[in-house]
Amino acid sequence: KLAVNTIRAITPLDGRYATQVSGLADHLSEWALIKRRVQVEVEWLLEMAGCADIADMRALTASEQALLHGLVDDFDDDAAMQVKRIERTTNHDVKAVEYYIREKLAGTSMEDVCEWVHFCCTSEDINNLSHALMVKGALEEEWLPQARALVDSVAALADANADTALLARTHGQAASPTTLGKELAVFVYRWRRQIRQIENAEYLGKFNGAVGSYNAHAIAYPNADWHGIARGFVERLGLTHNPLTTQIEPHDYLAEIFHALIRFNTVMLDYDRDMWSYISLGVFRQKAVEGEVGSSTMPHKVNPINFENSEANVGISSALLEHLATKLPVSRLQRDLTDSSALRNLGPAIGHSLVGLKAAMRGLRQVAVDEDLLAAELDDAWEVLAEAVQTVMRKQGAGDAYEMLKGFTRGRSVTGDDMRAFVGGLELPPDDKKRLMALTPAGYTGIAGELVVRMDG
């Protein structure tokens, strides 16, 4: 349901598609970024309290640790707005989070450790870990489940139609028959390769100060194992430690993830266009939905709008992801701020892909295979057996086989009787001739049905 307060939104993700991407708000919104920043600051305070090398930071009691965890667990809209109010004064979003935590500790037993909040940190120490956690959560909890659901649904349709003969089309023209299941399985196999790469992605993080050299850390505690401390802290957040950076984590891992998403999107765009074409050809019939209108003037229309919507959204997603993948790893010298503004578009980049996934799923639910049409098309395309006949002829040494079949079939309509008469006049071994005489377009699918099982990789 479209809420009144979204009708003035300037992006469709915040308006028309808001309900479809609402789950991403917990991961990729500004609210989510602020919460993750609070989480990283809190976890660093807890880390220091338990680190023997940081001798002047005292241990925390169980109740004090619970208070800190509560700042994250109980983080809500009011908390986020409080941080934003502080930011209006600081004009610095990460410093606002630091001051927010200080305010929360003031008047408690932890007031004496307020100066340890954000100790030795540059803003990017907090931000890079926050962004990694945001993208990881968004993909693992929202995008991947929807991607798997779509792929599994297409896989089920492929299984059900593993042996459903289909007139193939190359260059838009009738070609050697295949099966509908095998053609759908091609998409499943391609998608699952990309999903595995996304599932196995590394999310890198750094925690090494203003220029990546632990300058402040080493002057404060010269004997501490700062590399080991940082590695342990990053890994305890569920991320992979990057030991060599400038002020910023270079974002190469984000580029890797985004390029995998682009590849998945590209397969989905290819799938959307093929489904659109199959619907246009009548291979799939769309189920009419009560109350829906396909055209403002043509009452009969049932348009493939879900696949069109999916195609449009994955295209936008890929464009944004491509920009982020090529822009984020580039930064002047030890730091510039262009990545900060670019990273605020993580939501649109991933969100449009999610909208595309859901649209493709809706489209899939509304189609049914027209087996009668498939059978009729095949029975009207006996010329596609020319490949089979000339191949068997060449096997037996007929040097002009291709030219003979070309002359017999190219640009002509060939019936079953025509093809059998042609085969009957050939000098072939009995077994070969018998096999060709019994062959029909629907039976000329090779081992397409057997290949469907290969879609799991």
Salt bridges, closest charged atoms under 4 A:
GLU30 OE2 - LYS84 NZ 2.72
GLU41 OE2 - HIS118 ND1 2.66
GLU47 OE2 - ARG236 NH2 2.31
GLU64 OE2 - ARG58 NH2 2.92
GLU87 OE1 - LYS84 NZ 3.23
ASP93 OD2 - ARG37 NH2 3.02
ASP93 OD2 - ARG344 NH2 2.88
GLU98 OE1 - LYS95 NZ 2.73
GLU98 OE2 - ARG102 NE 3.16
ASP112 OD2 - ARG58 NE 2.78
GLU115 OE2 - ARG102 NH1 3.09
GLU124 OE1 - ARG335 NH2 3.35
ASP125 OD1 - LYS206 NZ 2.77
GLU140 OE2 - LYS136 NZ 3.36
GLU141 OE1 - HIS27 NE2 3.51
ASP152 OD1 - ARG192 NH2 3.08
GLU183 OE2 - LYS182 NZ 3.07
GLU199 OE2 - ARG148 NE 2.99
GLU249 OE1 - HIS251 ND1 3.96
ASP270 OD2 - ARG190 NH1 2.87
GLU311 OE2 - ARG273 NE 2.87
GLU322 OE1 - HIS259 NE2 3.54
ASP336 OD2 - ARG332 NH1 2.99
ASP339 OD2 - HIS251 NE2 3.02
ASP339 OD1 - ARG335 NH1 2.37
ASP370 OD2 - ARG285 NE 2.85
GLU377 OE2 - ARG169 NH2 2.83
ASP417 OD1 - ARG420 NH2 2.94
ASP432 OD1 - LYS395 NZ 3.06
ASP432 OD1 - ARG435 NH2 2.63
ASP456 OD1 - ARG192 NH1 2.23
